[in-house]
């Protein structure tokens, strides 16, 4: 530990940053004072890492110092404070919500994102007001977080984002969470578009299943059979999430040709299907037995 504390004083900023990260990963409470001092480090990466590390090594003792950074003139420190507060749990939602009026676009967008992930339903009206924000990225963040929280006020923004490559996936997921019927035609086109990425098509198909359209399950079936590992895994995850027991034969087939490292995805899906399917329950038992073999 003394070695890390010594490196935390190194003259090279990148070395200090690595030391702070290690102190956080180890939960080294004896490094708290060093980390707090590092909030003023001249190296931007080092000082941001120090904030995250304080949240790990001493969440109780360091919480006030982290929260005080929400008023810091440096946007990257306000950003780091929000990120760390979100790591500390939903009880920090009120503090994070105060950043919805921050003067920096990225800070506002992060605050919105974190509130959605924390399930901060008490902040939905404040988030909804951000749908009129001057920043396009903040408006989109508001729409996706509202969808996560079950509020449909951002649905129009999500629908308008289905044609934007960098936003289509999140938009499709959000519209699926809302089971937005006004998006049915656009989601159908996206799910069946042969030239779009299979993961994006799977997200659109997920929304179709939630809307009761059988075409969604058929798209997911094809993706579960995909040769692309990342697409296949996402398809398998969706089978479990959506309870698609009709696709169990396809999951079984994919499992037979899967790598050992992929098995946790199949196990999770089978756990979700087991209450509805004896075949899934039997396959889950077999998979677990195989996993315990040397």
N, C-alpha and C positions, 0 to 999 in steps of 0.2 A: 504493500500500500504506500509506503514511503517513496518508492520509486515513482508511482503515479503522481503523487503530490509534488515530487520534484519536477516531473515532466510538465505539470500544470503551470510551472513557472518558466518553462523553456522560452528562449527568445524567438523561436519560430512559431508563428500563429497556428499553422496546421498541426504542429505537435501538441500545442496546448489544447486545440480542439479535440484531437484524438484522446488526450488524457481526460478531458472533461466527459467525453462520451463513455470512456471506460469506467470512470467513477460512478456515473449514472447506472451503467449496466450492472455494476457490482453492488449497487445500493450502499455505497461507502459514505455513511453519515459523517465520518470524520473529515470528509472533504467539503462539508457544507459551507464553512466560512470562505474557503477558497473559491467555491462556485459562485457564491453571492458576490464576492469581489469582482468576479469575472464578468458580471453584467456590464462592466465598464471597459472590458477588454477592447483593445484597438482593432482586433481582428473580428470581422463580422460573423464568420462561421463559428469562432470560438465563443463569442458571447451568446449567440443563439443556442448553441449546444449546451452552454452552462445553464440556461433557463430550463431546458428539457431535463437536464440532469438533476437539478434541484427538485423537480417534481417527482423524481424517482427516489432520491436518497432521503428526502425529508419533506413529504407532502404537507404535513401539519405545520412544522416549524417554518417552512418556506412559502406557505400559501400567500401570506400578506405581501411579501416581497414580489412574488410573481404577479399578483393582482395589481400592485402599484404600477407595474409596467404598462398597464392599459392606458396610462396617462403619459407614457414616455414619448418624447418628441420623435424618436426613431421608429419608423413604421415596422422595420423588421423585428424590433423588440416587442411591439404590440402584437404582431403576428405570432411570435414565439410564445407570448404569454397566453394567447387564446388557445393555441395548440396544446400547451401544457395543461391549462385549466380543463380542457375537454378530456384529456387523459385522466384527470383526477375525478371525473364522474359527473353525473347529471345534477348533483347538488351545486355545481358551479354554473349552471345555466343562466342564472340571473346576472352574474358577473359578465358572462360572455355576451348576453343580450345587450348589455350597455354599449358594446362595440358596434352595434348595428348602425350607429350614427358616425362611425369613424370617418375621417377625411380621406383615408386611403382605400381605393377600390378593392385591392387584394385582401386587406384586413376585414372589410365589410363582408366580402364573399366568404372568407374563411369562417367568420362568426356565424353566418347563415348556415353554412355546411355543417358546422359542429352542432348547432342547435338541432338540426334535423337528425343527425346521427345519435344525439343524446335523447331523442324523443321528447323534446321540450314543447309539449302541446300548449303550454301557457304563453308561448311566444308567437303563436301563429299569426295573430293580428299584426304584430310588429314586423314579422317576416313578410307578410302580405303587402305591407306598405312599401317594401323594397321592390315590389314588382314595377314600381314607377321610378326606380332609381335611374340616375343619369348614365350609369355604367351598364352596358349590355351583359357583361359577365356577372354582375351582381343580380340583375333581373333573372338571369337563367338560374343562378344559385338559389334564389328565392323560390322559383318555380319547382325545382327538384326537391328542395327541402320541404316545401309545403306538401308535395305529393307523398314524401316519406311519412309525413305527419298526418296523412289522410285528408288534407284540405285541397279542394279542387280549384282554388282561385288562380293557380298558375297553369292550368291545363292548356289554355290557348298558347302560352309561351312555349310549352313543351311540344305542342303540335307543330308550331312553326319551326322547331329545331330538328325535326325528324330528317330534314334534307341536308343538315349540316354535319359533315363527317365527324368532327370532333365532339359533337353533342348528341348525335343520334342515339347512341347506346343509352346514355343516362335519361334521355327523353323517353325512349321506349320503355325503360324500366319504370319511370315515374308514371307514365300513362297506364302501364299495366297495374301498378299499385292502386291507381284510382279506378281501374276498370272503366276507362273513359270511352263511352260508346261513340262519341263524335269522332274518335280517332280510328274507328274500325277500318275504313277504307284505306287510309294511309298506312296503318299497321299491316294490313293484308298485303299491300304492294311491297312493303319492306321485307316482310317475312318470306315472300316468294321470289324476291329479286335474286336471280342466280349469280349476279356479279358483286353483291355486297358481302361483307365478311360473314362467315357462319355464326360467329358470336353475336353480331348485331342482328342477324336474322333470328337467332334463338331468342334474343331479348324481345323482339317483336312478336315471335310465336308465343312466348310466355304471356304477353299481354292478350293475345287472341284467346288463349286457353282461359284466362281469367274473365274474358268477355263471353265465354261459352261457345266459341267458334271451334269446331273440330279440326279445322285446317291447321290450327296451332299445334296440336299434338302430332299431326303428320309431319310438319316441318321439324319438330324436335326429334321425331323418330329418325329422320334422315341424318340429323346432326349427331345423334348418338352413334350412328354407324360410320361417322366421318373418320378418315384416316388421320386427321389433324388432332393431336392429343388435346390441345387446349380447348378446341371446340367440342370434342367428344366429352371431356370432363364437365364442361359447362352444361352440355345437354343432359348428362347423367344427373348433375345437381338439380336441374329443373324437373326431371322426372320425380325426384323425391319431394322437392318443394311443392309441386303441384299435385302430388298424389296420383300420378299417371300409371296405375297398375297395369293398364293395357300395354304399356311399353316394357314390361318386365322381360319378355323374351329378347328384346333388343338390348336391354341392359345386360342380361345374362351373356349374350353373344359378345358384347363389348368387353365384359369382364374376363372372358376366357382368353382374349388376346391382349389384355392389359399388362402393363409392367407392375412389378411389386410396389413401386413408389406411388402408383395411381390408386392402390387399393383403398386408402382411407375415404376417397370420394365415393366409391361404390358402397363401402360399409355404411357411410352416413345416409346414402339414399335408401339402402335396404332397411335401415333402422326406421326410416320414415314410412316405408311401404309395408313393413311387417305387420302392423296392427290391422291392415286391410287385406293381406294376402298371405296364405299359408305357404305358398311357393317362395315368396320373398323371405319369410321367416326361416324356411329351411335353407335357402341359399345363404342367408346371413350367418346361420350357424356353421355351415360348411366353410364359408370364407374365414370366419374367426378361427376355426380349427386349423385351417391351412396357414393362417398368419402366425400361429403359435408353434408351427413346426420349425425345427432348427434349420 
